[in-house]
Amino acid sequence: MISDFSQSETHDILRAHAGKTEQDGRPAAESLDAVRRLGALRLRTPREYGGTWAGAQAIARALSDLGRACPSTAWVAGTSATAKNIIAGCFSDDAVLREVFADPDALFCGNGVPAAGGERVPEGVRVNGRWANLSGCEDAAWATLALMVDGRYSFAVIPVADLVIERTWHMAGMRGTGSHTLVAENVLVPAERVAATSPFGSGDLILYTMAVLGPVVGAARGALDTIDAMFASDRKPFMSAYAGMGESPGARHWLAEATLLVNRAERAMLAVAAAVDANGVPDGDLPRLHMELADAAQDCRAALDRMLDLHGASGFNTANPLQRYWRDVSVGSRHPHLNPYLGMENYGTALAGPQKSAG
């Protein structure tokens, strides 16, 4: 990332405004400005338009680093990167790309579910429909939206100002992502900003999973920071004779388990990302890689349970960041890209082979 801002400065700002981000249901303006200055919104803006065409490993590291301070803001940065990746992969018209990437740091939102239809008219494509779960849509300049045009799966790039925002995001965690619904009501889109495309390739699917998992792993790391600080303080286990948390063998064991789980999740994520950057996603490897990433998300959830056991009921105080990390991990790790039972199902099918599953 190209930056006049250090990561530590960014962390300080994100942490300072994490409560406001959650309360307002969208990243605080100060947080968005910090990630913009860090360069995190350029991650998939093409280089020729002033961006940073980062690989899976760089994206995973950047988003987990941001998630350590504010998972919601990291999540919005990740979905912006995936929306830009779709545009770069579907559109080749230089005039369109120069228009949408005029500001390489602009925030994008997107949805790959073709929840709308487009009708070709002499002036372009008239779009009507609604898309749910558009993270960051209240602050995004552009929306990358899937739709069906002439019976073909397509994407349209539409200014968010041309769409209606319905505030439908009412969740226990990742509240600050502002993942509301966008509605198109007879929106006329220039034909050059609509492109038919093929289903996503394996490499794209892994990249999109990284954009989801990175903030989750970062959130688990941020939660562990709060537990490490607790062990360094004068706090002791309630209703015990110990003078500090570290004197308790049980507490040390739980700390070791939580740390191992977070470290394992991070290693698994980065190992998959490094392999994808080096070799792409060979045929047949997608189910295994998805399963490994889903397992990493489950490790994050298990780690948070250990941390909350260590902290006790006070960890659920609304002023305690631990409960926010717990809620963000609980929601973020259950994104469809990290679905563990479907991941296991697909992996088992791949292992059995077509002749075995058919029998």
Summary of the structure (lengths in Angstrom):
residues: 359
radius of gyration: 21.4
end to end distance: 51.2
largest distance: 79.9
contacts: 1267
relative contact order: 0.12
helix: 58%
strand: 15%
